[in-house]
Amino acid sequence: MRFTIAIDGPAAAGKGTISKAVAAHYGFAHLDTGLLYRAVGAATLDGKDPIEAALTLVPKDLERDDLRSAQVAQAASRVAVIGEVRAALLDFQHAFARRDGGAVLDGRDIGTVICPNAEAKLFVTASAQVRAQRRYAELSSKGADVSLEQVLADVKERDARDSERAEAPMKPAEDSTTIDTSDLGIEEAIAKAVKAIEARLSARDR
Protein backbone atom coordinates (compact mmCIF):
# COMPACT_ATOMS: atom_id res chain seq x y z
CA MET A 1 0.00 0.00 0.00
CA ARG A 2 1.14 3.53 -0.74
CA PHE A 3 -0.22 6.03 1.74
CA THR A 4 1.59 9.27 2.56
CA ILE A 5 1.04 11.23 5.76
CA ALA A 6 2.40 14.78 5.73
CA ILE A 7 2.89 16.45 9.12
CA ASP A 8 3.99 20.09 9.24
CA GLY A 9 4.44 22.71 11.94
CA PRO A 10 6.88 24.99 13.74
CA ALA A 11 9.74 23.95 16.00
CA ALA A 12 8.87 22.27 19.33
CA ALA A 13 5.16 21.97 18.54
CA GLY A 14 5.32 18.20 18.91
CA LYS A 15 5.21 17.14 15.28
CA GLY A 16 8.28 14.91 15.63
CA THR A 17 6.83 13.01 18.58
CA ILE A 18 3.45 12.70 16.85
CA SER A 19 5.05 11.62 13.57
CA LYS A 20 7.07 8.84 15.19
CA ALA A 21 4.01 7.61 17.10
CA VAL A 22 1.81 7.68 14.00
CA ALA A 23 4.44 5.82 11.96
CA ALA A 24 4.70 3.17 14.68
CA HIS A 25 0.90 2.91 14.95
CA TYR A 26 0.48 2.16 11.24
CA GLY A 27 3.80 0.41 10.65
CA PHE A 28 4.87 3.11 8.19
CA ALA A 29 8.39 4.38 7.54
CA HIS A 30 9.21 7.79 9.06
CA LEU A 31 11.37 10.64 7.81
CA ASP A 32 12.16 13.75 9.83
CA THR A 33 12.90 16.01 6.88
CA GLY A 34 14.24 18.64 9.25
CA LEU A 35 17.25 16.38 9.78
CA LEU A 36 18.15 16.85 6.11
CA TYR A 37 18.34 20.60 6.61
CA ARG A 38 20.03 20.24 9.99
CA ALA A 39 22.71 18.08 8.38
CA VAL A 40 23.28 20.69 5.69
CA GLY A 41 23.28 23.44 8.31
CA ALA A 42 25.82 21.53 10.41
CA ALA A 43 28.04 21.15 7.36
CA THR A 44 27.98 24.91 6.80
CA LEU A 45 29.11 25.44 10.39
CA ASP A 46 32.07 23.25 9.45
CA GLY A 47 32.81 25.63 6.59
CA LYS A 48 31.12 23.80 3.72
CA ASP A 49 29.10 25.54 1.02
CA PRO A 50 25.37 24.89 1.69
CA ILE A 51 24.51 23.94 -1.91
CA GLU A 52 27.48 21.58 -2.14
CA ALA A 53 26.52 20.08 1.23
CA ALA A 54 22.96 19.43 0.02
CA LEU A 55 24.10 17.89 -3.26
CA THR A 56 26.53 15.52 -1.55
CA LEU A 57 24.37 14.59 1.46
CA VAL A 58 24.48 10.90 2.41
CA PRO A 59 22.44 8.98 5.02
CA LYS A 60 25.40 8.86 7.40
CA ASP A 61 25.27 12.67 7.64
CA LEU A 62 21.92 12.33 9.43
CA GLU A 63 23.59 10.46 12.30
CA ARG A 64 25.71 13.35 13.60
CA ASP A 65 25.42 13.81 17.36
CA ASP A 66 25.08 17.59 17.17
CA LEU A 67 22.07 17.82 14.85
CA ARG A 68 19.67 18.66 17.72
CA SER A 69 21.70 21.59 19.05
CA ALA A 70 20.29 25.13 19.02
CA GLN A 71 23.20 26.34 16.89
CA VAL A 72 22.54 23.73 14.20
CA ALA A 73 18.80 24.48 14.33
CA GLN A 74 19.47 28.12 13.46
CA ALA A 75 21.89 27.10 10.71
CA ALA A 76 19.26 24.74 9.30
CA SER A 77 16.71 27.53 9.18
CA ARG A 78 19.19 29.75 7.32
CA VAL A 79 20.04 27.19 4.64
CA ALA A 80 16.36 26.24 4.22
CA VAL A 81 15.65 29.59 2.56
CA ILE A 82 18.10 28.77 -0.27
CA GLY A 83 16.20 27.52 -3.31
CA GLU A 84 19.08 25.42 -4.62
CA VAL A 85 19.36 23.60 -1.29
CA ARG A 86 15.65 22.77 -1.25
CA ALA A 87 15.80 21.54 -4.86
CA ALA A 88 18.76 19.29 -4.10
CA LEU A 89 16.85 17.56 -1.29
CA LEU A 90 13.57 17.14 -3.18
CA ASP A 91 14.28 13.86 -4.95
CA PHE A 92 15.17 12.07 -1.72
CA GLN A 93 11.94 13.20 -0.07
CA HIS A 94 9.74 12.38 -3.08
CA ALA A 95 11.10 8.84 -3.32
CA PHE A 96 10.65 8.27 0.41
CA ALA A 97 7.06 9.54 0.34
CA ARG A 98 5.87 7.09 -2.29
CA ARG A 99 7.64 4.01 -1.00
CA ASP A 100 5.61 0.82 -0.65
CA GLY A 101 4.22 0.20 2.82
CA GLY A 102 3.31 3.80 3.67
CA ALA A 103 5.34 6.80 4.79
CA VAL A 104 5.15 9.60 7.34
CA LEU A 105 7.14 12.75 6.63
CA ASP A 106 7.37 15.69 8.98
CA GLY A 107 8.72 19.15 8.28
CA ARG A 108 7.49 22.60 7.35
CA ASP A 109 6.38 22.32 3.73
CA ILE A 110 5.49 18.64 3.32
CA GLY A 111 1.76 19.08 2.73
CA THR A 112 2.13 22.23 0.65
CA VAL A 113 5.23 21.60 -1.48
CA ILE A 114 6.89 18.21 -1.03
CA CYS A 115 3.76 16.03 -0.98
CA PRO A 116 0.77 18.16 -2.02
CA ASN A 117 -1.08 14.96 -2.94
CA ALA A 118 -0.50 13.24 0.40
CA GLU A 119 -3.48 11.19 1.47
CA ALA A 120 -3.46 12.74 4.97
CA LYS A 121 -2.10 16.10 6.13
CA LEU A 122 -1.69 17.50 9.63
CA PHE A 123 -0.43 20.87 10.84
CA VAL A 124 0.82 20.62 14.42
CA THR A 125 1.28 23.90 16.25
CA ALA A 126 1.44 25.50 19.71
CA SER A 127 1.98 28.99 21.11
CA ALA A 128 5.49 30.44 20.90
CA GLN A 129 5.67 30.64 24.71
CA VAL A 130 4.77 26.98 25.19
CA ARG A 131 7.19 25.87 22.49
CA ALA A 132 9.98 27.97 24.00
CA GLN A 133 9.36 26.42 27.42
CA ARG A 134 9.55 22.92 25.90
CA ARG A 135 12.76 23.69 24.02
CA TYR A 136 14.29 25.38 27.06
CA ALA A 137 13.57 22.31 29.20
CA GLU A 138 15.08 20.06 26.54
CA LEU A 139 18.24 22.15 26.17
CA SER A 140 18.65 22.62 29.92
CA SER A 141 18.41 18.88 30.50
CA LYS A 142 21.35 18.49 28.14
CA GLY A 143 23.41 21.03 30.05
CA ALA A 144 23.07 23.92 27.59
CA ASP A 145 23.71 27.36 29.08
CA VAL A 146 20.65 29.21 27.79
CA SER A 147 17.87 31.37 29.21
CA LEU A 148 14.14 31.04 28.55
CA GLU A 149 14.14 34.57 27.13
CA GLN A 150 16.89 33.66 24.69
CA VAL A 151 15.12 30.49 23.60
CA LEU A 152 11.84 32.37 23.12
CA ALA A 153 13.61 34.96 20.96
CA ASP A 154 15.16 32.16 18.89
CA VAL A 155 11.76 30.48 18.45
CA LYS A 156 10.15 33.71 17.27
CA GLU A 157 13.06 34.48 14.95
CA ARG A 158 12.88 31.04 13.40
CA ASP A 159 9.09 31.22 13.04
CA ALA A 160 9.42 34.50 11.16
CA ARG A 161 12.15 33.16 8.89
CA ASP A 162 10.28 29.92 8.15
CA SER A 163 6.90 31.53 7.49
CA GLU A 164 8.12 34.55 5.55
CA ARG A 165 10.71 32.93 3.27
CA ALA A 166 10.12 33.19 -0.46
CA GLU A 167 10.81 29.50 -1.06
CA ALA A 168 8.19 27.15 0.37
CA PRO A 169 7.06 29.18 3.40
CA MET A 170 5.70 27.27 6.40
CA LYS A 171 1.90 27.33 6.42
CA PRO A 172 -0.96 24.84 6.80
CA ALA A 173 -2.10 23.14 3.61
CA GLU A 174 -5.67 24.08 2.73
CA ASP A 175 -6.79 20.48 3.25
CA SER A 176 -4.81 19.80 6.43
CA THR A 177 -6.14 19.20 9.94
CA THR A 178 -4.66 21.59 12.52
CA ILE A 179 -3.78 20.22 15.96
CA ASP A 180 -2.83 22.80 18.61
CA THR A 181 -0.81 21.04 21.29
CA SER A 182 -0.47 24.04 23.64
CA ASP A 183 -2.79 22.46 26.20
CA LEU A 184 -2.57 18.81 25.17
CA GLY A 185 -0.64 15.94 26.69
CA ILE A 186 1.39 13.72 24.38
CA GLU A 187 -1.09 10.84 24.35
CA GLU A 188 -4.03 13.18 23.70
CA ALA A 189 -2.21 14.87 20.82
CA ILE A 190 -1.33 11.50 19.28
CA ALA A 191 -4.93 10.34 19.64
CA LYS A 192 -6.18 13.44 17.80
CA ALA A 193 -3.68 12.81 15.01
CA VAL A 194 -4.68 9.17 14.61
CA LYS A 195 -8.37 10.13 14.58
CA ALA A 196 -7.77 12.64 11.77
CA ILE A 197 -5.77 10.09 9.76
CA GLU A 198 -8.40 7.39 10.30
CA ALA A 199 -10.96 9.73 8.78
CA ARG A 200 -8.79 10.05 5.66
CA LEU A 201 -8.22 6.31 5.48
CA SER A 202 -11.96 5.68 5.74
CA ALA A 203 -12.69 8.22 3.01
CA ARG A 204 -10.14 6.54 0.75
CA ASP A 205 -11.62 3.07 1.30
CA ARG A 206 -15.20 4.10 0.48
Secondary structure, DSSP 8 states (H G I E B T S, - for coil): ---EEEEE--TTSSHHHHHHHHHHHHT-EEEEHHHHHHHHHHHHHTT--HHHHHHT--GGGGG-TTTTSHHHHHHHHHHTT-HHHHHHHHHHHHHHHT-TT-EEEEESSIIIII-TT-SEEEEEE--HHHHHHHHHHHHHHTT----HHHHHHHHHHHHHHHHH-SSS-----TT-EEEE-TT--HHHHHHHHHHHHHHHHHHHH-
